[in-house]
Amino acid sequence: HVQLVESGGGSVQAGGSLTLSCVVSGFTTRSFCMAWFRQAPGKGREGVAGLGGGLGGNIYYTDSVKGRFTISRDNAKNTVYLQMNSLKSEDAAMYYCATWTGNYWGQGTQVTVS
């Protein structure tokens, strides 16, 4: 049974930081390209960051978060993280952990920036 469970969202002031976690069960994250997506009210879903599978997996960031967000993976914990620094109001959204292909999704965690 595949399950992706996000946590770590919350409310933060502009300039603050949050770390999102995605605990995965049912498959091994190191074998898949994992990603974080976000969706703000009234907007489409956006790919924020991606991390390729295997050793030295390629990393992708959408331009608006480059230099501020970091995606990483802990293979021992089968967990994917998104470290978000210097948060801006435009970063406020529901954040989802998923496989890059979109086969599996978490339920989302809300990030609010005031």
C-alpha positions, -999 to +999 in steps of 0.1 A: +000+000+000+016+033-011+013+062+012+029+097+011+024+117+043+035+154+043+041+174+074+058+206+084+035+232+069+023+262+089+022+299+092+053+320+090+062+356+085+079+367+053+116+360+054+111+330+077+118+293+071+099+260+071+110+224+064+084+201+048+088+164+053+073+136+032+074+101+047+068+075+021+057+039+024+050+013-002+080+021-024+117+032-020+121+069-027+157+065-038+145+045-069+121+072-080+123+108-090+105+126-062+091+161-063+073+188-045+044+206-061+023+235-049-010+250-056-022+284-045-059+294-045-071+301-081-038+290-096-027+258-113-004+232-098+033+241-101+063+218-099+086+234-072+115+210-069+124+176-081+151+151-071+162+122-094+165+087-082+197+068-076+231+082-066+237+118-076+202+123-088+195+154-108+178+183-090+153+207-104+140+239-090+115+263-105+131+296-111+112+314-084+126+293-056+162+288-068+186+298-040+159+297-014+145+261-014+164+228-011+151+194-018+167+164-002+162+128+007+170+105+036+172+070+022+173+054+057+140+071+066+125+069+031+117+105+035+119+135+012+123+170+025+119+206+012+138+232+031+123+266+024+141+297+034+135+334+028+098+327+023+077+352+004+040+358+003+039+343-032+052+310-017+019+306+002+001+275-011-008+239-005+024+218-009+022+183-022+048+155-022+046+132-052+065+111-076+076+133-105+054+113-129+024+120-107+016+084-101+015+089-063+005+119-042+004+130-006-026+148+009-007+181+011+004+205+038-006+241+039+020+269+039+009+304+049+032+334+046+021+367+061 
